[in-house]
Amino acid sequence: MSASNTSLEDTIKQFQALQNQLRQQASVSDGLSLDDYDVLVIPSLTLDQQQLEKIPGVHQYEERLLFSLIRLRNPRMRLIYVTSQPIHPSVIDYYLHLMPGIPFSHARDRLLLFSTYDASPQSLTEKILKRPRLLERIANVLRPQQSYMVCYNSTSLERQLSVQLGIPLLASDPDLLHWGTKSGSRQIFAECNLPHPDGSSLVFTVEDLVIATTDLCERQPQLKQVVIKLNEGFSGEGNGLLDLPQMAELTRSDRLKIIRDRLPNLRFQAPHENWQKFSRRILDLGAIVEAFIPGKVKRSPSVQCLIHPDQTVEIVSTHDQILGGPDGQIFEGCHFPADEAYRLRLQKMGEQVGRNLAQKGALERFSLDFVTVQKDIESKDWEIYAIEINLRRGGTTHPFMTLKLLTNGCFNQEQGLFYSRQGKPKFYLASDNLKKTHYQGLLPDDLMDIIAHHGLHFDSSTETGTVFHLMGCLSEFGKLGLTCIGNTPQQAQSIYNQVVEVLDQETAEAQNNNQPQVDLKKTKNKQIKSETFPQQEQQML
């Protein structure tokens, strides 16, 4: 393991050398996913901590990469998974039992779990770096020439961890992070000549934001709304919507005053956000303003891509995102695949952006978010606007990887569909936000009982059913993640409805009496109305 007092310049050089080693290994092997490698999974959300605080149960989001355990179906692979707090044993067993044909004990022996035992709001990577003995234990179990590291997002902290452990990081160099911000995304859209909303460059003061917003209003006098975005916001949590009056006949000084007076009345998407806190973050992170795209029928699809070490770009998937929040701007889940009316066009745009990013040196996964607007109700033609690039894993990564690893199937780019090895197209509905107060108090063991009792598990023989995640959020926040896989979109929705119905049945007593105790037999036959996961017709911002 490298000395911890390595200078920044030396760290960057060593990191680049490890990245080059990774590229060379990829060029002579059949990829890096299922070879004889040790894979170190660091599921750290190394993002702005003040933004993360807005997400209920965010400290448990380290569990979202637990789909990686399914990779242990390869009998030669070893997986090392590190978390802030220990993961409940039932959750680990749940994932390991998703692999038919692999003896449980054989997979378990190739899984090594480490924890920092630290629930503080720091990022996991920062916690690991502060614990030299833990670092040494991790380093001692890794094979230096047969190991690589994966993470949720790549920052200078992940780069430092990679260098200290002496293994490459399968992710973009942190020096490229700008291209995954709101302002960096807009630059790339312009370079690729992709349609995107009119907007501003990056500003760092409220007064500059006032000027940029006024400039936008003067370019587009018909605008009724604009969106203010923190440059490093994510999942829509760093967005605010500003309603505009008619200002065409006013002088510029009057327009500036109106915008200045109205900014404190931004309609924020994150709960408990206010202008006082938001304006301080502008000084720290910077912000942009964009025109809000109107339309009676709108959707928020995305395309997910992979930049291989040899700089080739692979289209991985498309989704129609499910959005919530006051104005339908916060990511809650997704449907796979995106609507056939536009998914192939999304793929083509994803390739354009991928080639641009590859030339800049980017590596591994990224996603590209859009707004699509139907031209008229009877038309099948949709206008497409690129909104932002996420140069990291995201909310659509784990459900798709879960499907891929469970079925060992492949994505057909010509059709934009995923086929299992049995040749069946697969569809799913996934959510990180099945959240109800009366689910609070359910332990992971309780959930396992409910899954077994009602047959809610994923059935490997039919390759349909539900895979659960975020189980650590359930007891405290009443929040759960799930991926419902079916052979048709309707079946995936039906499977989701069944899960919600069963969970509502099993927590009916808690719902009525505020008691967390579950009686499986007593609630078995109660009928609760099914819920649907609506397709949001709003703009992802």
Disulfide bonds with the S-S distance in Angstrom:
none
